[in-house]
Amino acid sequence: MPKMLKKALENILTIDEIKQLYGSFDIVGDIAVIKIPDALLDKKFIIAKAMIDNMKSIKTVLRQATPVSGDYRTRELEHVLGEDKTITLYKEHGCVFKVDLAKVYFSPRLSTERIRVARKVERGEVILNMFSGIGSFSIVIAKHQLESMTYSIDINPDAYDIMLENIRLNKVSNKVIPLLGDARFVIEGSLRGKADRVLMPLPEKAIDYIDVAIKALKPRGIIHYYTHTHASKGEDPIEKAKKELEKKLDVPYTILESRTVREVGPRWHQLVLDLLVSQC
């Protein structure tokens, strides 16, 4: 939480109340999405006003009322203060994205990961994004590796519609092919053996779709595999994720890189394993 905001709240909340606040929140465009502990719900307007008064880029404060859940990865949001909206424009890495936070999942915290992957893509590659959402990974790749082609799949019709808009906004219609549907059926139907590189940026489902990711690859290719792993004290979350994946894979592979993307809860880690898969 920014120091200026903490300082502003010092005159409004007690020290104990400030300690209860979550240490960070998401800013997407001009919208802030915050979580507030139940014990402080009666202070939500005060907290939101302090945010708007001290962070001039914020026009709207929304409270996340439920966890992200369901096949479409959505959450309930409560309007707290400012403009009553859930749609905004978000910019990163030379791209602009329309986002409707009420209808799709989007995290600005994956910005570093999006550009990391984009910089690994080589000229002429065919990429397959199995869980593309509003198209953020796909479009960042298209803008930074001009000689590439990405099949961008999502099952959420709202995310698909917004992805179409984002493809137009970023002028990458010749490099990003949007597809609506379950990645398993789309790949098995028409995209077997097409990809040099497969993205799996949906940690909750990646382990169940790793078999179809392999089907999408050419005889030799790369998979960016994302997962959530719980690690007890003394446990290495990356080693634990590697062992879980090893049980599911029956093809030769090498781990090119493994890293923690972010912490998503107490002892919960979002990880990525970059796999070089050989099926020859």
C-alpha positions in Angstrom: 0.0 0.0 0.0 1.5 3.4 -1.0 3.0 5.3 1.9 0.9 8.4 1.0 -2.3 6.4 1.5 -1.1 4.9 4.8 -0.2 8.4 6.0 -3.7 9.7 5.0 -5.4 6.9 6.9 -3.4 7.5 10.0 -5.7 10.3 11.0 -8.8 8.3 10.2 -8.2 4.7 11.3 -6.5 3.4 14.4 -3.1 1.7 14.2 -4.7 -1.7 14.7 -7.2 -1.0 11.9 -4.4 0.0 9.5 -2.6 -3.2 10.3 -5.7 -5.2 9.3 -5.8 -3.7 5.8 -4.5 -5.8 3.0 -1.0 -4.7 1.9 -1.8 -4.3 -1.7 -4.6 -3.8 -4.2 -5.0 -3.8 -8.0 -5.2 -0.6 -10.1 -6.6 -1.3 -13.6 -6.7 1.9 -15.6 -8.5 4.4 -13.4 -10.2 1.7 -11.3 -8.9 0.5 -7.9 -10.1 -3.0 -6.8 -9.7 -3.5 -3.0 -10.3 -6.2 -0.5 -11.5 -5.1 2.9 -11.5 -7.3 6.0 -15.0 -8.0 7.4 -14.1 -6.1 10.6 -13.5 -2.9 8.6 -16.5 -3.0 6.2 -18.1 -0.1 8.0 -15.0 2.0 7.1 -15.0 1.2 3.3 -16.2 4.6 2.3 -13.6 6.3 4.4 -10.9 4.1 2.9 -12.1 4.6 -0.7 -12.3 8.4 -0.2 -8.7 8.4 1.0 -7.7 6.5 -2.1 -9.4 8.9 -4.5 -8.2 12.0 -2.7 -4.5 10.8 -2.6 -4.2 8.9 -5.8 -5.3 11.2 -8.6 -5.3 8.5 -11.3 -8.1 6.6 -9.5 -11.7 7.6 -10.5 -13.5 4.5 -9.1 -13.1 2.3 -6.1 -14.6 -1.2 -6.3 -14.6 -3.8 -3.5 -14.0 -7.4 -4.3 -16.9 -9.1 -2.5 -16.3 -12.7 -3.5 -13.3 -14.8 -4.6 -12.6 -15.4 -8.3 -14.4 -18.6 -9.3 -16.2 -20.5 -12.0 -15.3 -21.5 -15.6 -15.3 -17.8 -16.6 -13.1 -16.7 -13.7 -15.3 -13.9 -12.5 -15.9 -12.3 -9.1 -18.6 -10.1 -7.5 -17.6 -6.4 -7.3 -19.3 -3.8 -5.1 -19.1 -0.1 -6.2 -17.9 1.9 -3.2 -17.0 5.4 -4.4 -16.4 7.5 -7.5 -17.7 6.8 -11.0 -20.1 3.9 -11.0 -18.4 1.7 -13.6 -16.5 -1.5 -14.2 -15.1 -0.8 -17.7 -11.8 1.0 -18.1 -8.8 1.2 -20.4 -5.5 -0.2 -19.2 -2.1 0.3 -20.8 1.2 -1.7 -20.6 4.2 -2.4 -22.9 2.9 -0.2 -25.7 -0.5 -1.9 -25.7 -4.0 -0.7 -24.6 -6.6 -3.0 -23.3 -10.3 -2.5 -22.7 -11.3 -4.3 -19.5 -14.7 -5.0 -18.0 -13.8 -6.1 -14.5 -17.4 -7.4 -13.8 -17.3 -9.8 -16.8 -13.7 -11.0 -17.1 -10.7 -11.8 -15.0 -7.7 -9.5 -15.5 -4.6 -9.0 -13.4 -2.2 -6.1 -13.8 0.2 -8.1 -11.7 1.1 -10.3 -14.6 2.5 -7.4 -16.6 6.1 -8.6 -16.0 5.3 -12.1 -17.0 3.5 -11.0 -20.2 6.6 -9.1 -21.5 8.9 -11.9 -20.3 7.1 -14.4 -22.5 6.8 -12.0 -25.4 10.6 -11.5 -25.4 11.2 -15.2 -25.7 9.1 -15.6 -28.9 11.3 -15.9 -32.0 10.6 -14.8 -35.5 8.1 -16.9 -37.4 6.7 -18.7 -34.4 3.1 -19.9 -34.2 1.8 -19.5 -30.6 -1.3 -21.0 -29.1 -2.8 -19.2 -26.0 -5.1 -21.8 -24.4 -6.7 -19.4 -21.9 -6.4 -16.0 -23.4 -9.1 -13.9 -21.5 -9.2 -10.4 -23.1 -6.1 -11.2 -25.2 -3.4 -9.5 -23.1 -0.7 -12.2 -23.5 -1.5 -12.7 -27.2 -1.5 -9.0 -28.0 1.7 -8.1 -26.1 3.4 -10.9 -28.0 2.0 -9.6 -31.3 3.2 -6.1 -30.7 6.7 -7.2 -29.7 7.4 -10.0 -32.2 5.9 -8.7 -35.4 6.7 -11.9 -37.3 4.5 -14.2 -35.2 1.0 -15.7 -35.3 -1.0 -16.4 -32.2 -4.2 -18.5 -31.9 -6.0 -16.9 -28.9 -8.7 -19.1 -27.3 -11.2 -18.4 -24.5 -14.4 -20.1 -23.3 -15.9 -16.9 -21.8 -18.1 -15.2 -24.5 -17.7 -11.8 -22.8 -13.9 -12.2 -22.7 -14.0 -13.2 -26.4 -16.0 -10.1 -27.4 -13.6 -7.8 -25.5 -10.6 -9.6 -27.0 -12.0 -8.8 -30.5 -12.1 -5.1 -29.5 -8.6 -5.2 -28.1 -7.3 -6.8 -31.3 -8.8 -3.9 -33.2 -7.5 -1.3 -30.7 -4.0 -2.6 -31.0 -4.1 -3.2 -34.8 -2.9 -6.8 -34.6 -5.8 -8.5 -36.5 -3.2 -10.0 -38.9 -1.2 -11.6 -36.1 -3.9 -12.7 -33.5 -6.6 -15.2 -34.4 -9.4 -15.1 -31.8 -11.3 -18.4 -31.1 -14.3 -18.9 -28.8 -14.6 -22.3 -27.0 -13.1 -24.8 -24.7 -9.4 -25.0 -25.5 -9.5 -28.9 -25.4 -12.2 -29.1 -28.1 -10.8 -26.3 -30.2 -7.3 -27.9 -30.3 -8.4 -31.4 -30.8 -10.8 -30.2 -33.6 -8.4 -28.1 -35.7 -5.1 -27.1 -34.1 -3.2 -30.4 -33.4 0.5 -30.0 -34.1 0.2 -26.4 -35.1 2.2 -24.6 -32.4 5.8 -23.8 -31.7 4.8 -22.4 -28.3 1.8 -23.0 -26.0 0.7 -20.6 -23.2 -1.3 -22.0 -20.3 -2.0 -18.9 -18.1 -4.8 -20.4 -16.1 -3.1 -22.0 -13.0 -6.3 -23.6 -11.8 -6.8 -25.8 -14.9 -3.3 -26.1 -16.5 -2.6 -29.5 -14.9 -5.8 -30.9 -16.4 -5.1 -29.5 -19.8 -1.4 -30.4 -20.1 -2.2 -33.4 -22.3 -4.0 -31.3 -24.9 -1.2 -28.6 -24.8 1.2 -31.4 -25.9 -1.2 -32.3 -28.7 -1.1 -28.7 -29.9 2.7 -28.7 -30.2 4.8 -29.5 -33.2 7.2 -32.4 -32.7 9.4 -30.0 -30.7 8.1 -27.0 -28.9 7.7 -24.9 -25.7 5.0 -24.9 -23.1 4.6 -22.1 -20.5 2.9 -23.9 -17.8 1.4 -21.9 -14.9 0.3 -23.4 -11.6 -0.7 -22.6 -8.0 1.3 -24.5 -5.4 1.0 -24.6 -1.6 4.3 -25.0 0.2 4.6 -25.8 3.9 7.4 -24.3 5.9 10.7 -25.7 4.6 9.1 -27.0 1.3 10.3 -25.7 -2.0 7.2 -24.7 -4.1 9.0 -25.0 -7.4 10.3 -28.5 -6.6 6.8 -29.5 -5.5 5.3 -28.2 -8.8 7.9 -30.1 -10.8 7.1 -33.4 -9.1 3.4 -32.9 -9.7 3.9 -32.2 -13.3 6.3 -35.2 -13.7 3.4 -37.5 -12.8 1.3 -36.1 -15.7 3.8 -36.0 -18.5 4.7 -39.1 -20.5 6.8 -37.4 -23.2 10.5 -36.3 -23.0 10.9 -32.7 -21.7 13.4 -30.3 -20.3 12.6 -27.5 -17.9 14.2 -24.4 -19.4 13.2 -22.0 -16.6 11.1 -22.0 -13.5 10.2 -19.0 -11.4 7.7 -17.7 -8.9 5.3 -15.2 -10.6 3.7 -13.9 -7.5 2.3 -14.9 -4.1 -1.4 -15.5 -4.1 -2.1 -16.3 -0.5 -0.4 -17.5 2.7 2.1 -20.1 1.5 0.4 -20.2 -1.9 2.6 -19.4 -4.9 1.8 -18.8 -8.6 4.6 -20.4 -10.5 5.6 -20.9 -14.2 7.6 -23.7 -15.6 8.9 -23.2 -19.2 9.1 -26.7 -20.8 10.9 -27.8 -23.9 8.9 -30.8 -25.1 10.3 -33.3 -27.7 7.9 -35.8 -29.2 10.2 -37.3 -31.8 
